[in-house]
Amino acid sequence: MYLESIVARHRATAARDDRSTDDLIAQCRDLQPTRGFADRLRTDSRSALAVIAEVKRRSPSKGELWGDRSIAPLVGDYVAGGASCLSVLTDVDHFGGSPADLAEARTLAALPVLRKDFTVSMNDVVDARLMGADCVLLIAAVLSAAEMVDMVRVAREVAIDVLVETHDESEVERSLNLGVEMIGVNQRDLVTFEVDHERALRMVSVIPNNVLRIAESGVRNANDARDLRQAGFDAVLVGESLLVSDDPQRAVTELRVS
């Protein structure tokens, strides 16, 4: 299974990491403040559906997407199209990403950036901050309740925002207990990689209005965006449909439905 093998690889890498978390946290003290990922989404979503536009070179299910091309024109299109934030894959082995892609994206645009990866340790959280991310992704399906508590605590220590990705109502409940301000609903099954477009529409009602509600994966066009906005979502995280578009700038603009 995709998910099990990917997470196993990341956990094996984390097990070999003997760096002190406290030392890494100390390195964050002199960093510039983050750009306010959640704040930007909250502001932009008042007028229209906010878009988190993704930089993804390839995926296990779709193969090559952006490939080895420069990300500069893609990021430029995202900014011109009205994206609120960026999401950058940093997984090397399965998605062809890298921390260098994240650093470059942050240089190319003033938008807040999410580190999109399989976060499995507290050091992973701090690494996201050190590499320049403004937000870190926690996937509820691959983390225990105790791990999520520790990771959210560390994220607050280094002043990086947290987006918790969920796939069912029980994961939403577990996430709400952490007091996070952003919850994503992934419409893609992480085991089969199939997309269920009804999942987000079903789950939005269990996320309180004071929490930013973000639909992830499988957002194909303005019609999908409109359905999600009407259901109560504040933002969408979109990758593949933008990456294969003939005009990513226009594709982003069309998702910003009011």
C-alpha positions as semicolon CSV with decimal commas, in nm:
position;residue;x (nm);y (nm);z (nm)
1;M;0,000;0,000;0,000
2;Y;0,123;0,350;-0,084
3;L;0,062;0,500;0,257
4;E;0,216;0,221;0,462
5;S;0,536;0,210;0,258
6;I;0,576;0,586;0,253
7;V;0,520;0,626;0,626
8;A;0,746;0,330;0,704
9;R;1,026;0,497;0,508
10;H;0,981;0,823;0,696
11;R;0,963;0,652;1,035
12;A;1,283;0,459;0,958
13;T;1,456;0,787;0,875
14;A;1,324;0,947;1,194
15;A;1,449;0,653;1,400
16;R;1,804;0,721;1,276
17;D;1,781;1,090;1,363
18;D;1,978;1,141;1,685
19;R;1,962;1,521;1,685
20;S;1,837;1,688;2,003
21;T;1,490;1,837;1,961
22;D;1,571;2,100;2,223
23;D;1,881;2,205;2,028
24;L;1,678;2,235;1,709
25;I;1,414;2,442;1,887
26;A;1,689;2,673;2,012
27;Q;1,798;2,730;1,652
28;C;1,454;2,872;1,575
29;R;1,483;3,156;1,824
30;D;1,670;3,386;1,587
31;L;1,450;3,318;1,284
32;Q;1,227;3,583;1,132
33;P;0,857;3,551;1,219
34;T;0,650;3,331;0,991
35;R;0,420;3,488;0,734
36;G;0,096;3,386;0,902
37;F;-0,052;3,098;0,703
38;A;-0,378;3,073;0,900
39;D;-0,415;3,450;0,919
40;R;-0,387;3,483;0,540
41;L;-0,649;3,215;0,482
42;R;-0,883;3,368;0,736
43;T;-0,855;3,711;0,575
44;D;-0,888;3,598;0,212
45;S;-1,172;3,356;0,278
46;R;-1,399;3,636;0,394
47;S;-1,452;3,748;0,035
48;A;-1,404;3,425;-0,162
49;L;-1,282;3,069;-0,133
50;A;-0,911;3,085;-0,054
51;V;-0,674;2,872;-0,262
52;I;-0,365;2,692;-0,137
53;A;-0,182;2,616;-0,462
54;E;0,055;2,321;-0,460
55;V;0,400;2,262;-0,605
56;K;0,426;1,888;-0,668
57;R;0,669;1,729;-0,911
58;R;0,514;1,383;-0,920
59;S;0,288;1,150;-0,720
60;P;0,271;0,775;-0,659
61;S;-0,073;0,757;-0,823
62;K;-0,036;1,000;-1,116
63;G;0,334;0,976;-1,197
64;E;0,506;1,283;-1,342
65;L;0,327;1,615;-1,289
66;W;0,565;1,910;-1,297
67;G;0,871;1,689;-1,338
68;D;1,214;1,850;-1,332
69;R;1,105;2,186;-1,471
70;S;1,178;2,510;-1,289
71;I;0,905;2,598;-1,043
72;A;0,950;2,973;-1,100
73;P;0,686;3,012;-1,376
74;L;0,442;2,791;-1,185
75;V;0,474;2,995;-0,866
76;G;0,441;3,312;-1,070
77;D;0,115;3,186;-1,219
78;Y;-0,015;3,093;-0,874
79;V;0,055;3,440;-0,739
80;A;-0,095;3,613;-1,043
81;G;-0,403;3,391;-1,021
82;G;-0,476;3,501;-0,666
83;A;-0,355;3,209;-0,455
84;S;-0,356;3,285;-0,084
85;C;-0,084;3,039;0,015
86;L;0,149;2,781;-0,135
87;S;0,193;2,412;-0,051
88;V;0,527;2,253;-0,141
89;L;0,600;1,880;-0,139
90;T;0,935;1,812;0,026
91;D;0,920;1,430;0,013
92;V;1,211;1,323;-0,208
93;D;1,159;0,952;-0,270
94;H;0,788;0,937;-0,352
95;F;0,699;1,286;-0,476
96;G;1,026;1,416;-0,618
97;G;1,020;1,719;-0,390
98;S;1,286;1,867;-0,167
99;P;1,348;2,130;0,100
100;A;1,520;2,326;-0,178
101;D;1,186;2,352;-0,362
102;L;1,027;2,499;-0,050
103;A;1,308;2,748;0,001
104;E;1,288;2,855;-0,363
105;A;0,909;2,893;-0,354
106;R;0,937;3,114;-0,048
107;T;1,195;3,329;-0,227
108;L;0,983;3,356;-0,540
109;A;0,667;3,471;-0,363
110;A;0,564;3,657;-0,050
111;L;0,287;3,406;0,018
112;P;0,289;3,183;0,329
113;V;0,411;2,830;0,256
114;L;0,300;2,491;0,388
115;R;0,554;2,212;0,412
116;K;0,361;1,920;0,261
117;D;0,521;1,597;0,382
118;F;0,472;1,298;0,609
119;T;0,554;1,445;0,949
120;V;0,633;1,160;1,190
121;S;0,854;1,314;1,459
122;M;0,897;1,628;1,662
123;N;1,222;1,695;1,475
124;D;1,023;1,694;1,151
125;V;0,809;1,975;1,291
126;V;1,112;2,184;1,383
127;D;1,279;2,108;1,049
128;A;0,977;2,257;0,874
129;R;1,033;2,583;1,059
130;L;1,408;2,576;0,997
131;M;1,367;2,523;0,623
132;G;1,140;2,828;0,598
133;A;0,788;2,687;0,614
134;D;0,510;2,890;0,771
135;C;0,288;2,587;0,835
136;V;0,342;2,215;0,895
137;L;0,108;1,931;0,797
138;L;0,005;1,663;1,047
139;I;-0,184;1,367;0,900
140;A;-0,414;1,225;1,166
141;A;-0,431;0,886;0,995
142;V;-0,061;0,814;1,050
143;L;-0,012;0,962;1,398
144;S;-0,118;0,854;1,744
145;A;-0,303;1,092;1,973
146;A;0,009;1,127;2,190
147;E;0,228;1,206;1,889
148;M;-0,012;1,475;1,774
149;V;-0,019;1,636;2,119
150;D;0,363;1,650;2,126
151;M;0,388;1,782;1,771
152;V;0,134;2,058;1,825
153;R;0,317;2,160;2,142
154;V;0,650;2,180;1,958
155;A;0,490;2,370;1,670
156;R;0,369;2,631;1,915
157;E;0,715;2,654;2,071
158;V;0,871;2,738;1,734
159;A;0,575;2,953;1,623
160;I;0,473;2,761;1,312
161;D;0,109;2,708;1,213
162;V;-0,040;2,357;1,204
163;L;-0,279;2,211;0,948
164;V;-0,424;1,877;1,060
165;E;-0,541;1,655;0,776
166;T;-0,837;1,426;0,847
167;H;-1,031;1,159;0,661
168;D;-1,327;1,083;0,887
169;E;-1,530;1,224;1,173
170;S;-1,330;1,052;1,447
171;E;-1,009;1,214;1,319
172;V;-1,181;1,552;1,319
173;E;-1,284;1,502;1,682
174;R;-0,931;1,403;1,777
175;S;-0,796;1,713;1,600
176;L;-1,041;1,948;1,769
177;N;-0,919;1,822;2,106
178;L;-0,576;1,963;2,016
179;G;-0,713;2,315;1,987
180;V;-0,580;2,366;1,635
181;E;-0,721;2,645;1,417
182;M;-0,708;2,466;1,079
183;I;-0,851;2,127;0,984
184;G;-0,826;1,978;0,639
185;V;-1,054;1,712;0,495
186;N;-0,872;1,500;0,239
187;Q;-1,111;1,371;-0,025
188;R;-0,848;1,119;-0,138
189;D;-0,828;0,784;0,040
190;L;-0,468;0,749;0,152
191;V;-0,477;0,372;0,116
192;T;-0,633;0,337;-0,230
193;F;-0,562;0,694;-0,350
194;E;-0,918;0,705;-0,489
195;V;-1,110;1,032;-0,457
196;D;-1,449;1,054;-0,284
197;H;-1,603;1,392;-0,367
198;E;-1,879;1,347;-0,110
199;R;-1,639;1,306;0,182
200;A;-1,571;1,675;0,236
201;L;-1,935;1,773;0,189
202;R;-2,033;1,516;0,453
203;M;-1,767;1,608;0,707
204;V;-1,776;1,986;0,700
205;S;-2,068;1,998;0,945
206;V;-1,861;1,846;1,227
207;I;-1,597;2,121;1,209
208;P;-1,693;2,433;1,410
209;N;-1,718;2,770;1,236
210;N;-1,429;2,914;1,436
211;V;-1,190;2,658;1,283
212;L;-1,064;2,713;0,929
213;R;-1,210;2,436;0,710
214;I;-0,993;2,329;0,419
215;A;-1,085;2,075;0,150
216;E;-0,788;1,883;0,014
217;S;-0,732;1,675;-0,300
218;G;-0,966;1,600;-0,587
219;V;-1,075;1,960;-0,648
220;R;-1,108;1,963;-1,027
221;N;-1,273;2,288;-1,128
222;A;-1,490;2,584;-1,035
223;N;-1,797;2,363;-0,994
224;D;-1,622;2,157;-0,726
225;A;-1,500;2,477;-0,563
226;R;-1,850;2,623;-0,561
227;D;-1,995;2,312;-0,399
228;L;-1,729;2,322;-0,129
229;R;-1,774;2,694;-0,065
230;Q;-2,150;2,655;-0,035
231;A;-2,099;2,365;0,205
232;G;-1,897;2,591;0,435
233;F;-1,532;2,547;0,343
234;D;-1,297;2,843;0,376
235;A;-1,021;2,717;0,148
236;V;-0,912;2,443;-0,090
237;L;-0,570;2,287;-0,126
238;V;-0,525;2,206;-0,494
239;G;-0,237;2,042;-0,678
240;E;-0,294;1,808;-0,969
241;S;-0,565;2,001;-1,152
242;L;-0,345;2,312;-1,147
243;L;-0,028;2,128;-1,241
244;V;-0,178;1,971;-1,553
245;S;-0,367;2,284;-1,657
246;D;-0,272;2,470;-1,976
247;D;-0,317;2,792;-1,780
248;P;-0,247;2,755;-1,403
249;Q;-0,306;3,126;-1,345
250;R;-0,659;3,114;-1,484
251;A;-0,723;2,781;-1,308
252;V;-0,644;2,936;-0,970
253;T;-0,860;3,240;-1,041
254;E;-1,157;3,023;-1,136
255;L;-1,137;2,841;-0,801
256;R;-1,175;3,164;-0,606
257;V;-1,555;3,146;-0,601
258;S;-1,751;3,371;-0,367
